[in-house]
Amino acid sequence: MIGKKDGTPGLGVSLSNKADVYHEADDFCNAKGLEVLTLKVTTTPARLAQLGSTELDFKCVAPRKTAASVQKEPDQRN
């Protein structure tokens, strides 16, 4: 789980704060050769006299396999 308070003033949800949390989780998992699987995201919007926050519950999982590469037969002239 990664949680981060939004230090920028204003009202509402900070998308940059949310992106920072995802980047941090991604860096953590990538360092292990894994990728992020999001379990739960909780965002609390900023209000007067209260900072907003984002909490990301995640786990690192093996990378998903990409689509199989297509093999092309060479062109032939007859």
Summary of the structure (lengths in Angstrom):
residues: 78
radius of gyration: 20.3
end to end distance: 62.5
largest distance: 78.9
contacts: 166
relative contact order: 0.28
helix: 21%
strand: 35%
